[in-house]
Amino acid sequence: MTTQATTRFRLDIAYQGTDFNGWALQPGLRTVQGELESALATIFRRYGAPPSLIVAGRTDAGVHAVGQVAHVDLTGEQVAALLKPRGKAVVTDAGTALARRVNGILGPVPDIVVTAAAQAPEGFDARFSALWRRYEYRVADSLSLRDPLQRHRTAWVPTELDVESMDAAALSLLGLHDFASYCKPREGSTTIRTLLGFGWRRDTDGVLVAEVKADAFCHSMVRALVGGCVTVGEDKLGVEDLVTLRDERERTSAFRVMPARGLTLMQVGYPDDIGLAIRAEQTRALRSL
């Protein structure tokens, strides 16, 4: 039996995670993957098996994204279906048509939007070709403007936080390390990661904003790192304590894991087209210190 040739498309996706049980499919629950794959199944219901998505990074329940990336493999028949004329419109680009069709099914005021879609370069894999993921976390303390319009994407704490101490603590955690102390363990998964960037600032409304960048993140890692820094900002831990806790490689109750609503996936970085397949092979290998 021969395998039907397919064409890979990259999808750039944004969503408000408030009403989703995370990215990944879960029976009986509303998820981002489930809504998108349902739309794809509707579009291609007459053209073979419904396609499935591979994502750059699975986000947890309540986590948002403005720069999520996924890929989908479409058969020749499915691509041809996208290029069929619709009314008086002439369709010349399958990626543009794919984004428009999916967004049309998602509705006029959706909490998911496909911001772009295009045929992927050779060797592209949304998950394994990625070099890094960048997240942002927003915390409003007692000095911040508490804007109710931002409540779905901001965590609130009742005290004043020391942003300088939080920034110093974040900087101390950079590098290749085992972050088991800051991750929920998953069987068969490594907790070794390279933390490429981590820092804090206040925006114009006084909201504290963390930018966290790593080659990849294990489950709840960003929210735990943020929780550790918030505890430092409250003067309940010292700057140096976060490194000590990290190097113990055990889950701890010394800090809390912050709520999902403050977290947004901002961007996923990829190599140039030549390096895509090489990066994918490297990433499939388990990390080690």
N, C-alpha and C positions, 0 to 999 in steps of 0.2 A: 504493500500500500504506500503510495507516494504522499509526501506531505505537501499541502498546498502552500504556495509561496505567499508571503504576506509583506505588507509595507508598514513600517513602524512610524507612529506619530507621537510627537511630544506635546503634552498638554500642560499649560501653565494655569494654575487654579488658585482662587481665593475663596475663603469661606469664613463665616461667623460660626464658631463652634458651639455656641451656647446651647442649641437644641439638638446637638448630635452626640451620640454615644461613641465618639471618636471617629477615626478614619475607617478602620477595618470592618469588613462585613461581620455582622452578628445576627443570628436568627431572631426575628421578632423585634429588632431594635433599629432605630433610624441612625444610619451612619452616612458619612460623606461618600465613601466608596459605593455603598448600596444605592444612593440616589443617582450617582453618575452612571453606574452600570445599568440601572433601570432605564435611564434615558438612552443609553447606547442600545439596549435590547429593543426599545421601541423603534429607534431609527432603523435598525437592521433586522427587524422581525421577519422580513421576507428573504433575507440573504444569509442563511446559514446560522451557525451557532453564535450566540451573543458574545461579543468580545469582553475581555476582562482587563483591569488596570493593574499596573505595577507602579508603586509610588516611591518617591525619594525617601520619605520618612513618615511612618505612621504616627499621627498625633492622637493624644488621649482625649477622652470625653471633655468637652468644654474648651479645648484649645483652638485658637483661631489660626488662620493662615492668609497671607497676602502673596506669598511666593512659593506655594507648593508646586511640585512638578511630578507628573506621572507619564507613563507611556502606554500605548495601546497598539496592538498589531491587528491590522485589517487585511482581509483577503482582497484579491483583485476585484471580485464582484462587489464587495462592500465599498471599496474606493470608487468604483464606477457608479454606484448608487448615489454617492455624494456629489458626483459631477453631472448628474442628470439635471437638465433645465427645470426650474421651478417657476411656473408662470412666465413672465416676460424677462426674468432675470437670467443672465448668462453666467454659469458657474465655471470658473477657470482654475480655482485652487481648492483642493480637497480639504486642506487643513482649515482654511477660513470657513468653508461650508460645514465642517465638523463642529467647530466652535459655535457657529450660529445655530445649528440644529439642536445641539445639546442645550444651549442657553434658552432657546425657544421652548423646549420641554420643561425646563426648570422653572419658568414662569417670569412675569414682569417685575416682581420684587423678590428675588430669590435670596437665600442665605448661602448659596454657592454660585460662583460665576467662573466659567472658563475664560480667562482673560486673553489667551492666545492658544493656537494650535497650528502645528506645522509638521511636515515630514521630517523625521529625525535623521541626522547624519549617520553614516555607517558606523556601527559599533556602539551606538548610544544605548545606555541602560539607565533609566531614571534613578534606580536605587544604587547600583554598583558602580556607575561611572562618576558619581558625585565625589567631589574633593572635600566639600565642607557644607555644613548647614549653619545658618545664622538665625538666632531667635532674639526677640525683644520681650522684656518683662517690665510691666508698669506697676508701681506701688505709690499710692497716695498716703502720706503721713499727715501729722497734725499741722504741718506748714504748707501743705499743698491745697490747691483749689480742688474741692470735692465736687466734680462735675457729674450730675446724675446721668447726663447723656453718654458718659464714658464708663458707666458702671459695669458694663458687660466685658470690658477689656482692661480693667484696673482693679487690683487688690487694694483694700484699705486697711491701714493699721492705725490705732488710736494715739500713738506716741510720736514724738519727734525722732527722726532717724539721722545718724551721723553719716552723711554720704561719703566723707573723706575716708573714714575707717572702713566703710563697706567697699570702697574702690580699692583700698590697699589690700583688703582681705581677698578680693576677687583676683587681683594681680598675682598674689602669692600662689594661686592654684594652677597657673598656666603650665602647659607642658604635657608630655606623655606620662600618664600615671594609671594606676588601677583605681577607679572611682567607685569601688564597691560600696563604700560608706555613703555614697550619694545616689545609689541606684536601687531599684527594686529588682532582686535577682530573677532571672529567667533561665530555666534549665537549658544547658547547651549553649548559652550565650556568654560572651566575654564582657567584662566591665572595664577593660583597658581602652582608654580613649586619649586622643590628643586634644587638649583644650587650647585652641589657637588664639582666642581673645575673650576677655571678660572684663567689663568695666562698668562703672556707674556714673550717672550725671543727673542733674535736675533740668527738666524742660522749662519752658516759659511760664507754665502754670505751677511750677514747684513740684511737679510729679517726678519721683525718682524712676529713672529708666535704666535698666540693665541691658547691655548688648552682650550676647553669649554666642561664641562661634567655636565649633569643633569639627573634627573630621566626621564624627557621628555622635549620637547620644544614646545612652541606654535608658531604660524605662524610668521616668520621673526625674531624670538627672538634672535638668535645668531648674525645675521647681525646687529640688532639694538644695542645689547650689545657691539659688536665690534665698531660700529659707535660712541657710547658714549665714549669708551676708546680712540679712535683716536682723538676725539675732546679734550679730556683731554691732550693727547700727543701733540696737537697743541697749548696748553695753552689757549684754548678758554673756557674751563670749569675747575673748580677745582676738585681735587680728591673726595672731599666730595659731590660734586654736583650730582653725579650719584645716590647716595643713596637718596638724597632729591627728585630727579626726580622720582625714583622708588616708593617712598612712597606716592607720589601724585596720582599715579595710573591712570594717564591720558596720552594719546598720546601727544607728544611734538615735536616742531621743533627746540629744543635746540641742537640736533645732527642729523646727517644724517644716514639713513640705508645704509650700505655698499653694493656694488654690489655682485651678486651671485657668480661670477667666483672665488672669493677668498676662497670659503667655500667647505670643503670636509668632508663627514661623514666617520670617521675613524674606529669606532668600536661600537658594541652593546653588552652590558653585560647581562648575564643571570645567574640565580641561578643554583645550582646543580640540577640533575634530579628530586630529591625528592621534591624540592621546586617549580617546574615549574607551576603546576596547582594552587597551593596556591597563588603564585604571580599573576597569571592571574586574579584570582577572586578579589584580592586586587586592582589591577589596574583599573578594570572595574568600581569601585566606584569613584564618583567625589571627587576630592581633596578639602580640606577645611583648612583654617588656624586655 
